[in-house]
Amino acid sequence: MLTVIFKVYDSDGNGKVNFNDILEVLQDLTGSFISDEQREKQSDLLLNADDLDAMWVCLRENCVIDDATGAEKMNYEDFCHIASVCTEQIGPKCRRFFSPSNFMKFEKDESGRIAILPFYLYVMRTIVRNQK
């Protein structure tokens, strides 16, 4: 899944996703419905590949490992801490993913923790959906 999404963003096929790649994807998705200026403003609100990488690192560095399953998880306190760290590192555009209602969307274990991978995949799906 990540490979497919990356290939969509990497429109010039150079193995990296940059600002121009994101603009090109937005242009393909929106056609002539919005101006280049509006498209550029919209792309400033989206997380790019570097932002997503930074979020993944932040999630992994601040989670706990479930002893029984080996799954990487976070409780609500961890979630709030990760939100702060991500906001410092990435900027306020990531903050919308760290709302209490988003935390509540995920299945919790007996300790009230959610797995980080489904949360991260949710972020990626949301970004792709918002570009359409």
Helices and strands as residue ranges (DSSP letters): H 2-9, H 19-30, H 36-44, H 49-61, E 64-65, E 72-74, H 76-90, G 92-98, H 100-104, E 114-115, H 116-131
